């Protein structure tokens, strides 16, 4: 990867429950937080949260407390997952750019949901696990840490609402840019 490259940053939010999902429900993507980061400058552009209507689950009160997303928001503002994948392709060049997420959850969830709903996977195989890279790059971190702790270790503020993909994508970009500069 050249430092002039743009990197697609993705952070997902999914339906979740305090304990096990209710019968017949499963964890599904409800927000794709996305932005483009220039690898050399760290400049972030095209930041948005794409809201997704879940097909087989409902947003629980626990999930709303964590993410601020409500079932009503998704019912009125959400789109189908395949339409969200089309947006990634058309507006974010997702089938061309290296992409990054904090940990492998987002990678696995996107692959699983594409398979589950018979959709064409919208991303390249060029994935950066920022959580792993941060652990390898930061001199005093011996184990993997969460995004919020990584920001704290770097003296960077958490911007926006934690567990909102639109905001966490920008926060992940800041950590990745630090890693690229210090690797």
N, C-alpha and C positions, 0 to 999 in steps of 0.2 A: 504494500500500500504506500502510495506517495503522500507526502504531507500536503500536497495541493488538492488531494481528494476530498470529496464530500462524503460524510458517513450518515446513514439514516439511523436515528435513535428511536427505539420503540419501547414503550412501557405499557403493559396491559393491566386492566382491572377486570376482575371476573366476579361472577356471583359467588357468594360465600356465606357461610353460616357459622354461628358460634360453636356448634357441635357438628353432628353429621347432617348432610342435606336431607330435607324431607323426602319421603318416598316419591320416586318418579322424577326427582330433580337432580341436576348435576351441575358442576361448575362450568360456566360458559363465559366467553369474553363479552364484556359490556362496555368497555372503552378501549380504544387503541390510541394511546398518547403517542404523538410522533413529532419529530423535528429533524431538520437537517443541520449537521454541524460541519463546518469547514475544519479539516484536520490541522491545518497550519495556524489559523487565527483563533480557532475556538468559537468563531461567530456562529450564532444560532439563527436559523431562519425557518420559515414555514411551520411554525409550531401550532398544533391543534390537537383537540381531543375528538376523535370520531366515536360517537355514541352508537352502540349496537343493541338491537332488540334481541334479548335471549329467546330461544325457541322452546326450551324444555325446563326453564326454571324462572323463578321470580326473585326480585331483589328483597332480601331479608332486612329486618330492622338493623341487625348487626352489620350487614354489608353497607347500608346507608350511613350508619354511624362511622364506619371506617373510610368510606370513599366519598361521601356526600351525594352519591348518585341515588336516585329514587326510581321505583318502577314507573311512576308517572312521567318522569323526565324521559326515560327510555321509550315508553309508549308513544310519546308525542314528538320527541326529537331524534330518536334512534332510527337507524337504518339496518337492513339485513347485512349479515356478515359478508356475503359475496359482493354486495355493493361497496362495502368498506375495503375489501381486497382490490376492487377495481379502482378506487380512489388512490390506494397505495401505488398501484401500477402507473396510473395516468398522471398523478400530481407529484409523486415522490420518487419516480424512477426506481421502484423497489426491486425490480428484476435485474437491475444493473448495479446498484450501489452495494458496497459492503454495509452491513447493518450491525447494530450493537444493542444489547440489553443488559440489565444488571442481573446476572445469574442466568441459568438455563430455563427458568420457568416459562418465560415468554416464548422462547424457541420451541419448547416442547408443547406448550398450549396451542401455538399457532399451527404446528404440524398436526397435532391431534384433532383440532377443530376442522382443519381442511379435510383430513381423512374422514372424520365423523359425518360431515355434511357434503361430502363428495365435491369439494371445491378445489380448483387449481391453486396450489401453494403460491403466494405472491412474492416470495423473497428469494434472494440468492442463498447459496450455501456458505457464503463468506460472512460468518457471524463472529463478532467479538463479544466474549463474556467479560463485561467490565468488572464484575465482582472478582473474578479470578485474576484478571490483569492488575487490578488495584492491589490485591494481596501479594502479587509477585513484585510490584513496583514500589510500594510504600515500605520504607526501611524498618518501621517498627511494628508492622502488622504481621503476625505469625499465622493467623487463621482468617477465614473469610468473615467479613463484617457486613452488616446491612448498609443500605445506601445512606441513611441518615447519619450513621456513625462515620462512614467514609467522608462525608462532607465535613463533619466535625473535626476529624483528624487533619483535614486540609485547611481548616479555618474558614470554610465557605458556608454561607448561610443556606438553609433550606428555603428555597423560594416557592411560594404558592402553598397549596394544600397537599400534604403527604398522602399518598394513596389516591391521587388523581393523576391519571396517565398524562394528561396535558402538561402538568407541572413537573411530574417526576421525570419525564423525558428530558426536559431542560436541565434538571439537576444531575441526571446521569451524564449528559453531555459535558457538564463542567468537570466531573470526575474523569471521564475519558480523556478530555483535553489535557488535564494534569498528567495522566498516565503517559500519553503520547509525548509530551514535552520532557518527561523524566525517565523514559524508558531507554 
